[in-house]
Amino acid sequence: MYASIGDRLVVKGHVVGEPDRDAEILEVHGTDGQPPYLVRWADDGHEGLLFPGSDVTIEHFPAHPTPPSSDH
C-alpha cells in the first residue's frame, strides 16, 4: 500500500448497512509512502495514527494540481 499526504483513505463498512468511513492522509510515517498514516476522519474530525488493513483503499490525488490555462 502506498499513499501521499492529501490522499483519501476509505475504510469499507464491515456489516450490511454500515457506512464507509473516509479520512484525509495528513502524514506518512513509513518509508516510500508505506503505513502507518496520520489521518483526519471526515465524519468527526478526529486525528489518529492508522495501520490500514485489507478493507482499506487509497484514492490518490495529484500533489500540485495544474491551474487552468488562461489562453484567450
Secondary structure, 3 states (H helix, E strand, C coil): CCCCCCCEEEECCCCCCCCCEEEEEEEECCHHHCCCEEEEECCCCCEEEECCCCCEEEECCCCCCCCCCCCC
